[in-house]
Amino acid sequence: MRTSILAIASVLGLILASCDRAADVPPADPPPGAESAAPAAAPVAPAPGTTAAGADTSGRSSTFRAQGNEPGWMAEVQLSDQPSMHAEVDYGNTRFEISNAIEDQTGWSGTAADGTQVMLRFERVECLDNMSGEKFEAKAVLAAAGKEYQGCGRFRSN
């Protein structure tokens, strides 16, 4: 009886082991000179009513606002076909205005009137303000005048 159970268990083990063999076999290489069936990825243009950074601009007015602490800073971008950016660092003691900010998928950059390069980047991951504990939809980094300021940000429609 014991031999029968071992034989049945062995046969079942072999059957189960061979069931998923096809998933372990890599696909065959295409013959030389054959073209790949997958087309090359084309750049994706922003959907209508959105910016390159993915913000919805179909509302009346849209902004991305970021802020941080120690030292206090804030930055706000008016989202449009030609975004503008306002930034304040060192508790508002230093201000930058960029009227023609350049936008990409991770944020905005530009040059202030005094020649200072300003860049605001964001990452769409939950961020908690390190003083208030308030939740934001993005981590943000403002780079200006050779310094980087860490904080949080969110998109808003007014």
C-alpha positions in Angstrom: 0.0 0.0 0.0 2.8 2.4 1.0 4.6 1.7 -2.4 1.4 2.6 -4.3 1.0 6.0 -2.5 4.7 6.8 -3.2 4.2 5.9 -6.9 1.1 8.0 -7.2 2.8 11.0 -5.5 5.8 10.6 -7.8 3.6 10.6 -10.9 1.6 13.6 -9.7 4.9 15.5 -9.0 6.2 14.8 -12.5 2.9 15.9 -14.0 2.8 19.2 -12.0 6.5 19.9 -12.7 5.9 19.6 -16.5 2.8 21.8 -16.5 4.6 25.1 -16.5 7.6 24.2 -18.7 6.5 26.5 -21.5 6.7 29.6 -19.2 10.4 28.7 -18.4 11.4 28.5 -22.1 12.6 31.9 -23.5 11.2 33.0 -26.9 13.2 32.0 -29.9 15.4 34.6 -31.6 14.0 35.9 -34.9 15.7 34.6 -38.0 18.5 36.9 -39.3 17.1 39.7 -41.4 13.6 39.5 -39.9 12.3 42.7 -38.4 10.9 42.9 -34.9 7.1 43.0 -34.6 7.3 45.7 -32.0 7.5 49.2 -33.4 9.9 51.7 -31.9 8.4 53.8 -29.1 7.5 57.3 -30.3 7.6 60.4 -28.0 4.3 60.9 -26.3 2.8 64.4 -26.6 0.8 65.7 -23.6 -2.9 65.0 -23.8 -5.1 68.0 -24.7 -5.8 70.0 -21.6 -2.6 68.9 -19.8 1.0 70.2 -19.6 4.2 68.2 -20.2 4.4 67.8 -16.5 1.0 66.1 -16.6 -1.0 68.8 -14.9 -4.6 69.4 -15.9 -5.0 72.8 -17.5 -8.7 72.5 -18.5 -9.8 74.5 -15.5 -9.9 78.3 -15.3 -6.4 78.6 -13.9 -4.0 75.9 -12.7 -0.9 76.1 -10.6 1.8 73.9 -9.0 2.7 75.2 -5.6 5.6 73.8 -3.6 6.9 74.7 -0.1 9.5 73.7 2.4 11.0 74.5 5.8 14.3 75.4 7.4 14.8 77.7 5.7 11.3 78.6 4.6 10.8 78.6 0.9 7.9 78.5 -1.7 7.5 78.3 -5.4 4.5 78.6 -7.6 4.1 77.9 -11.3 1.3 79.3 -13.3 0.5 76.5 -15.8 -0.2 77.4 -19.3 1.3 77.1 -22.8 3.9 79.5 -21.5 4.4 78.8 -17.8 5.7 81.4 -15.4 7.3 80.8 -12.0 7.6 82.8 -8.8 10.0 81.5 -6.1 11.0 82.8 -2.6 13.8 81.5 -0.5 15.2 82.3 2.9 11.8 83.1 4.4 10.9 85.4 1.5 14.0 87.5 1.7 15.1 86.5 -1.8 12.6 86.4 -4.7 12.8 85.2 -8.3 10.4 85.8 -11.2 10.7 83.7 -14.3 8.2 84.8 -17.0 9.1 82.1 -19.6 9.8 78.9 -17.6 10.8 75.9 -19.6 8.6 72.9 -18.7 9.5 69.2 -19.0 8.0 66.0 -17.4 9.7 66.6 -14.1 9.3 70.3 -13.5 10.2 73.8 -14.7 13.4 75.9 -15.0 14.4 79.3 -16.2 16.5 82.4 -15.6 15.5 85.2 -13.3 16.0 88.9 -14.3 19.3 88.9 -12.3 20.6 85.9 -14.2 20.0 83.4 -11.5 19.2 79.9 -12.7 16.1 78.5 -11.0 14.8 75.0 -11.3 11.7 73.4 -9.6 11.5 69.6 -9.9 8.8 67.3 -8.5 8.2 63.6 -8.1 4.6 62.3 -7.8 5.0 60.4 -4.6 3.2 61.2 -1.3 5.1 63.8 0.7 4.6 64.8 4.4 5.5 68.3 5.5 8.2 67.9 8.0 6.7 70.4 10.4 2.9 70.2 10.0 2.6 66.6 8.9 0.3 67.8 6.1 0.1 65.4 3.1 1.0 66.5 -0.4 0.8 64.7 -3.7 4.5 65.3 -4.7 8.0 65.7 -3.3 9.6 68.9 -4.6 13.1 70.3 -4.9 13.8 74.0 -5.7 17.3 74.8 -6.9 18.3 78.5 -6.9 21.5 80.5 -6.3 23.6 77.4 -5.9 21.4 75.9 -3.1 18.7 73.2 -3.1 15.6 73.3 -1.0 13.6 70.2 -0.2 9.8 70.2 0.3 6.4 69.1 -0.9 4.0 70.3 -3.5 0.6 69.9 -5.2 -1.2 70.8 -8.4 -4.3 73.1 -8.0 -7.0 74.4 -10.2 -8.4 77.8 -9.2 
